[in-house]
Amino acid sequence: MLLILIFCCVLQVAVAPPPIIVRPDHLEGVPLERDGDLNKEFRKEALLGKDVLRSSSASTAKKSTIEDDIRAMFAAADTDKDEKLTRAELKAQIVQNLAKHMDDGEREAEATFDEIDANGDGLVTWEEYVRHLLVQKHFAKDLAAADAMTEEHYSTDVRRLIDEEKATFAEADIDDNGLNKLEWLGFQHPEHSKTMLREMAEDILSSYDENRDGLLTADEFARPPPGEPEDLAMEKLELDKRRTEFRDEIDANNDGKATLEELVNYVDPKNERHAAEEVNDIMDMVDLDRDNILTLRELLNGKDALMESGFIRPKKMLHDDL
C-alpha cells in the first residue's frame, strides 16, 4: 500500500475536500491505525499517493483506473527515463510520497488551527476544539447547538468520545495552556511529533501486552478480539496477517519480542526502513524474471497483487490509526 500511495502523489485533486477539524481516525502512510488495527490501505497509500486515491474515489466526472495510477507513478519514479525502475528509483519515489504526505499534513493543520482559534490568541483551547468536534461527529447540528450542550446532554457514546479526545488533547498540550501551532500539528498528525508517536506506541503496547512485562509478542499482537467471531476463516486470515506483520515489520531484531522502541520505529512514517521493505515486497510480487528491475508491463501485470495482496504492512501513516 505504501508504494501505491507514493506513486500516485503526482496527480492533483481537482476539487479539494472541506477541511477536517477533528483528528482523523485513519492515518495515511502509517502502518497501524490509532486503535492498533493494521492499515489495510498502507500499500495503496505508499505506492500511489493520497492525491490519486482521493481523486479516484471522489471524482464523478472521470474516475482513473488502477492502470492509470500505475502509469502516473511509473512516469514519476523513472527519473532517468529509461523505461525501467530500479530499486533505488522505487525507494526514492516512496520516500517522496511520504514526504508529500507530511507536507500536506502541515498545511491542513495550519488551516484548521486558524479556523478553530476563535479569539486569535495563537492557542487552541479544549473549549474551542470540543465545539467543532461535536459538530463534525454529528452530535450537534451546528456550533451554536454545540455551545448549548452541557455534560448532562451527553450520551454514553458522546461521553466516551469526549473523554478519549480530551485525554489525547491533554497529552499534546505540553505546557497546559492550550495548543500552539506545533502542538496542534502533533495532535492532528502524530506522525509529525516524536512525543505523539511514542504515546501512540505506548497505547498499543498497553492494549496488547497481556502479561504486563513491557514487551509485545506475536501471540499478544495477534490476540483474537473478545466474543464469538462472525466468520472463523476471516478471523484466522486476519490474525495470520498480524503475525506476519509482527514477524516481518515490528520485531526488528527477530528475538520474538517487540520493545517500545521497536513499536515507535514501526509507527514512524519517516523511518526509511518502511520504504526499503516495501521495495522488497513489490519486487517479490511483480518482478517475475528476478532481474531487480521493474518495467511498466510488469507493474501492470501485477496490479492485482499490488492492490489485493494479503501481505499488509503497517505504514505511516497514522490517523485514527494513530
C-alpha positions as CSV (number, residue, x, y, z in Angstrom):
1,M,0.0,0.0,0.0
2,L,2.9,2.3,0.8
3,L,4.1,2.0,-2.8
4,I,0.8,2.9,-4.3
5,L,0.5,6.0,-2.1
6,I,3.9,7.1,-3.2
7,F,3.5,6.7,-6.9
8,C,0.2,8.5,-7.1
9,C,1.1,11.6,-5.2
10,V,2.0,13.0,-8.6
11,L,-1.6,13.7,-9.6
12,Q,-3.5,16.7,-8.3
13,V,-7.1,16.7,-6.9
14,A,-9.5,18.7,-9.0
15,V,-11.6,19.8,-6.0
16,A,-10.2,19.9,-2.5
17,P,-12.3,18.4,0.2
18,P,-13.5,20.6,3.1
19,P,-11.0,20.8,5.9
20,I,-11.4,18.2,8.6
21,I,-11.2,19.8,12.0
22,V,-11.2,16.7,14.2
23,R,-8.4,14.2,14.4
24,P,-8.7,11.7,11.6
25,D,-9.3,8.1,12.6
26,H,-7.3,6.8,9.7
27,L,-3.6,7.9,9.4
28,E,-2.3,7.8,5.9
29,G,1.1,6.4,5.5
30,V,1.2,4.8,8.9
31,P,1.2,1.0,9.2
32,L,-1.2,0.9,12.2
33,E,-4.5,2.7,12.9
34,R,-4.9,4.6,16.1
35,D,-6.7,1.6,17.6
36,G,-3.9,-0.8,16.7
37,D,-5.6,-2.4,13.7
38,L,-3.5,-2.9,10.6
39,N,-3.8,-0.1,8.0
40,K,-5.1,-2.1,5.1
41,E,-4.6,0.8,2.7
42,F,-1.0,1.2,3.5
43,R,0.4,-0.2,0.3
44,K,-2.0,1.8,-1.9
45,E,-1.1,4.9,0.0
46,A,2.6,4.4,-0.3
47,L,2.6,3.3,-3.9
48,L,0.1,5.7,-5.5
49,G,-0.2,8.6,-3.1
50,K,-3.2,10.0,-1.4
51,D,-3.9,12.6,-4.1
52,V,-4.5,9.9,-6.7
53,L,-6.6,7.8,-4.3
54,R,-8.7,10.8,-3.3
55,S,-9.1,11.7,-7.0
56,S,-10.1,8.2,-7.9
57,S,-12.7,7.9,-5.2
58,A,-14.1,11.5,-5.3
59,S,-14.3,12.4,-8.9
60,T,-17.6,11.9,-10.6
61,A,-16.6,13.2,-13.9
62,K,-13.8,10.8,-14.7
63,K,-12.5,8.0,-12.4
64,S,-9.0,7.0,-13.1
65,T,-8.3,3.2,-13.2
66,I,-5.5,1.5,-11.3
67,E,-3.7,1.2,-14.6
68,D,-3.8,5.0,-15.0
69,D,-2.5,5.4,-11.5
70,I,0.4,2.9,-12.0
71,R,1.4,4.6,-15.3
72,A,1.5,8.0,-13.5
73,M,3.5,6.5,-10.7
74,F,5.9,4.9,-13.1
75,A,6.5,8.1,-15.1
76,A,7.3,10.0,-11.9
77,A,9.6,7.3,-10.5
78,D,11.5,6.7,-13.7
79,T,13.9,9.6,-13.3
80,D,16.4,8.6,-16.0
81,K,13.5,7.9,-18.5
82,D,14.9,4.5,-19.5
83,E,11.5,2.9,-19.1
84,K,12.8,0.7,-16.2
85,L,12.6,1.2,-12.4
86,T,15.5,0.2,-10.2
87,R,15.2,-0.4,-6.5
88,A,16.7,3.0,-5.9
89,E,14.1,4.7,-8.0
90,L,11.3,2.8,-6.3
91,K,12.5,3.7,-2.9
92,A,13.1,7.4,-3.8
93,Q,9.5,7.6,-5.1
94,I,8.1,6.1,-1.9
95,V,10.1,8.4,0.3
96,Q,8.9,11.3,-1.8
97,N,5.3,10.3,-1.5
98,L,5.7,10.1,2.3
99,A,7.4,13.5,2.4
100,K,4.5,15.0,0.4
101,H,2.0,13.5,2.9
102,M,3.9,15.1,5.7
103,D,3.9,18.5,3.9
104,D,0.2,18.2,3.2
105,G,-0.5,17.5,6.9
106,E,1.3,20.6,7.9
107,R,-0.7,22.8,5.6
108,E,-4.0,21.1,6.6
109,A,-3.2,21.6,10.3
110,E,-2.3,25.3,9.8
111,A,-5.6,25.9,8.0
112,T,-7.7,24.2,10.7
113,F,-5.8,25.9,13.5
114,D,-6.8,29.3,12.3
115,E,-10.4,28.2,11.9
116,I,-10.7,26.9,15.5
117,D,-8.6,29.6,17.3
118,A,-11.7,31.7,17.6
119,N,-10.2,34.6,19.6
120,G,-7.0,34.7,17.5
121,D,-4.7,34.4,20.5
122,G,-2.4,31.8,18.9
123,L,-3.7,28.9,21.1
124,V,-6.4,26.4,20.6
125,T,-8.1,25.6,23.9
126,W,-10.0,22.4,24.7
127,E,-13.2,24.5,24.8
128,E,-12.6,25.9,21.3
129,Y,-11.9,22.5,19.9
130,V,-14.7,20.4,21.5
131,R,-17.4,22.5,19.9
132,H,-16.1,21.7,16.5
133,L,-15.6,18.1,17.5
134,L,-19.3,17.8,18.4
135,V,-20.4,19.2,15.1
136,Q,-18.2,17.2,12.9
137,K,-19.1,14.0,14.7
138,H,-22.7,14.9,14.2
139,F,-23.6,15.1,17.9
140,A,-24.6,18.8,17.4
141,K,-26.1,20.3,14.2
142,D,-24.0,23.5,14.4
143,L,-21.6,25.4,16.6
144,A,-24.5,27.2,18.4
145,A,-26.0,23.9,19.3
146,A,-22.7,22.6,20.5
147,D,-22.2,25.6,22.7
148,A,-25.6,24.9,24.3
149,M,-24.7,21.3,25.1
150,T,-23.7,20.5,28.7
151,E,-22.4,17.3,30.1
152,E,-25.8,16.1,31.2
153,H,-26.8,16.1,27.5
154,Y,-24.0,13.7,26.6
155,S,-25.0,10.1,25.7
156,T,-22.6,7.3,26.6
157,D,-21.1,7.4,23.1
158,V,-20.6,11.1,23.3
159,R,-19.0,10.9,26.7
160,R,-16.6,8.1,25.6
161,L,-15.6,10.2,22.6
162,I,-15.1,13.3,24.7
163,D,-13.1,11.5,27.3
164,E,-10.8,9.9,24.7
165,E,-10.2,13.1,22.8
166,K,-9.7,15.2,26.0
167,A,-7.0,12.8,27.2
168,T,-5.2,12.9,23.8
169,F,-5.6,16.7,23.7
170,A,-4.0,17.0,27.2
171,E,-1.1,14.8,26.1
172,A,-0.4,17.2,23.2
173,D,-0.8,20.3,25.4
174,I,2.7,20.1,26.8
175,D,2.6,23.4,28.8
176,D,-1.1,23.0,29.7
177,N,-2.2,26.4,28.3
178,G,-3.8,25.3,25.0
179,L,-2.3,24.0,21.9
180,N,0.1,26.2,19.9
181,K,0.6,25.6,16.2
182,L,3.3,23.0,16.8
183,E,1.3,21.1,19.4
184,W,-1.8,21.3,17.2
185,L,0.2,19.7,14.4
186,G,1.2,16.8,16.6
187,F,-2.3,16.4,17.9
188,Q,-3.8,16.3,14.4
189,H,-0.9,14.4,12.7
190,P,1.0,12.5,15.3
191,E,3.4,11.3,12.6
192,H,5.0,14.8,12.9
193,S,5.6,14.5,16.6
194,K,8.1,12.1,18.2
195,T,6.2,12.7,21.5
196,M,2.9,11.7,20.0
197,L,4.4,8.7,18.1
198,R,5.8,7.5,21.4
199,E,2.5,7.9,23.1
200,M,0.8,6.1,20.3
201,A,3.3,3.2,20.6
202,E,2.7,3.2,24.4
203,D,-1.1,3.0,23.9
204,I,-0.6,0.0,21.5
205,L,1.7,-1.7,24.0
206,S,-0.7,-1.1,26.9
207,S,-3.6,-2.5,24.9
208,Y,-1.9,-5.7,23.7
209,D,0.7,-6.5,26.5
210,E,-1.3,-9.1,28.3
211,N,1.3,-10.1,30.9
212,R,2.4,-6.5,31.5
213,D,6.1,-7.2,31.0
214,G,6.6,-4.2,28.9
215,L,7.2,-6.3,25.8
216,L,4.9,-7.4,22.9
217,T,4.9,-10.9,21.5
218,A,3.3,-12.2,18.2
219,D,0.7,-14.1,20.2
220,E,-0.3,-10.9,22.0
221,F,-0.3,-8.8,18.9
222,A,-2.5,-11.4,17.1
223,R,-4.8,-11.9,20.1
224,P,-8.4,-12.6,18.9
225,P,-11.0,-9.9,19.8
226,P,-13.5,-10.8,22.5
227,G,-16.7,-12.6,21.7
228,E,-17.6,-15.1,19.1
229,P,-16.3,-14.4,15.5
230,E,-18.8,-14.0,12.8
231,D,-16.5,-15.6,10.3
232,L,-13.9,-18.0,11.7
233,A,-12.0,-18.2,8.3
234,M,-11.8,-14.4,8.0
235,E,-10.7,-14.0,11.6
236,K,-7.9,-16.6,11.1
237,L,-6.8,-14.8,8.0
238,E,-6.6,-11.5,9.8
239,L,-4.7,-13.0,12.8
240,D,-2.3,-14.6,10.4
241,K,-1.7,-11.2,8.8
242,R,-1.0,-9.7,12.2
243,R,1.5,-12.5,13.0
244,T,3.3,-11.9,9.7
245,E,3.3,-8.1,10.3
246,F,4.8,-8.7,13.7
247,R,7.5,-11.0,12.5
248,D,8.4,-9.0,9.3
249,E,7.8,-5.4,10.3
250,I,7.7,-4.9,14.1
251,D,10.2,-7.3,15.6
252,A,13.3,-5.7,14.1
253,N,15.9,-7.9,15.8
254,N,13.9,-11.1,15.4
255,D,14.1,-12.1,19.1
256,G,10.3,-12.8,19.3
257,K,9.5,-9.8,21.4
258,A,8.9,-6.1,20.5
259,T,10.1,-3.3,22.7
260,L,8.6,0.1,23.0
261,E,11.4,1.5,20.8
262,E,10.6,-1.1,18.1
263,L,7.0,-0.1,18.2
264,V,7.9,3.6,17.9
265,N,10.1,2.9,14.9
266,Y,7.3,0.8,13.4
267,V,4.7,3.6,13.5
268,D,7.1,6.3,12.4
269,P,6.4,7.1,8.8
270,K,9.8,8.8,8.5
271,N,11.6,5.6,9.1
272,E,13.1,4.7,5.7
273,R,13.1,1.0,6.7
274,H,9.4,1.1,5.6
275,A,10.3,2.2,2.1
276,A,13.1,-0.3,1.8
277,E,10.9,-3.2,2.9
278,E,8.1,-2.0,0.6
279,V,10.5,-2.2,-2.3
280,N,11.4,-5.8,-1.4
281,D,7.7,-6.7,-1.3
282,I,6.9,-5.1,-4.6
283,M,9.9,-6.8,-6.2
284,D,8.8,-10.2,-4.8
285,M,5.3,-9.8,-6.1
286,V,5.8,-8.4,-9.6
287,D,9.5,-8.8,-10.7
288,L,8.9,-12.3,-12.1
289,D,12.2,-12.5,-14.0
290,R,14.1,-11.6,-10.9
291,D,16.3,-9.1,-12.6
292,N,15.8,-6.4,-9.9
293,I,14.3,-4.1,-12.5
294,L,10.6,-3.3,-12.9
295,T,9.1,-2.5,-16.3
296,L,5.7,-0.8,-16.7
297,R,4.4,-4.1,-18.1
298,E,5.4,-6.0,-15.0
299,L,3.7,-3.5,-12.8
300,L,0.5,-3.6,-14.9
301,N,0.5,-7.3,-15.0
302,G,0.9,-7.4,-11.2
303,K,-1.7,-4.8,-10.4
304,D,-3.9,-7.3,-8.6
305,A,-1.1,-8.5,-6.4
306,L,-0.2,-4.9,-5.6
307,M,-3.7,-3.9,-4.8
308,E,-5.2,-7.0,-3.3
309,S,-2.2,-8.8,-1.7
310,G,-2.9,-10.4,1.6
311,F,0.5,-9.1,2.8
312,I,-0.4,-6.0,4.7
313,R,2.2,-3.9,6.4
314,P,1.7,-1.1,8.8
315,K,2.9,2.1,7.3
316,K,2.9,5.7,8.1
317,M,0.5,6.9,8.4
318,L,-1.2,7.4,11.3
319,H,-4.7,8.7,11.9
320,D,-7.5,7.1,13.8
321,D,-4.9,4.7,13.0
322,L,-2.9,6.6,15.4
